[in-house]
């Protein structure tokens, strides 16, 4: 609570206003709260109802060349841009014969693939052909373009740290001068060949982001399915794994943490909250998510936001596989990551 001010004190405060000075006692606890008070609500998008019809309409209405990126941004109603205060969530489509031309930016990006076959994302000239459920990494400042040589539409989710990087005032971007795509530099899936089998090249990896750009769903799903046999469930998460940089075991990008999660049919989690803000997409299955006071019915490719320090809980009506990303990678580096589990006393 701010201290109540008498007339002399009010006049004193008013005189300083034009000099951009404020006495701290007039602001009180507004600056330093006892615990995080999320500035954003939770949001939910039903893929079939809210997203798919619009992205297909966009595919008819504008070419990838015209749009540069045929992207629909899913915004939190409390923000001008961003699904959370740190992360962008968007839906992109590309059609046969199109190229979304190469560019790069200081923002990092990821893709969770939704539907279609045959399109690729190229990272620094290495094509990664996409399949539903795949997780693809586009580290900050890497050239990236998207293309599709076969007929039909391909749709995926783009996750970026745009609000975070903008807030930090560190945004740079560049369009590639050449014709559309960045020149192919390596065979398709080269990074997966080098880093994706538990083996590593002898040369040390020097960059901070994962040198591996593709995490195929087949591998993710198999890992979850095999681990299920261990019957080693976390009360708050079911079975939740992080996507890891194979060279370091760290998060795949310095700013964005990414996860794959399995809840077997009938599993109901204990309530959980942490300081990270998360965007979640259902890759498979059906269930329910309760975030704060809202409950969402989850079907394939539905998307929802879990704000920072907000209790949430999941329930699987069928085997439920979730892909998610958050700002935890940043918070951990700054010693700001905390969690609280409703099934345990507060630490
Ligand atoms: C972007 O550069 C891409 O490169 C996708 O594919 C989505 C959303 C906001 C800002 C930049 C891309 C984006 C984006």
Boltz pocket constraint, residues with backbone or C-beta under 6 A from the ligand:
constraints:
  - pocket:
      binder: B
      contacts: [[A, 69], [A, 71], [A, 88], [A, 90], [A, 92], [A, 109], [A, 144], [A, 158], [A, 160], [A, 162]]
      max_distance: 6.0
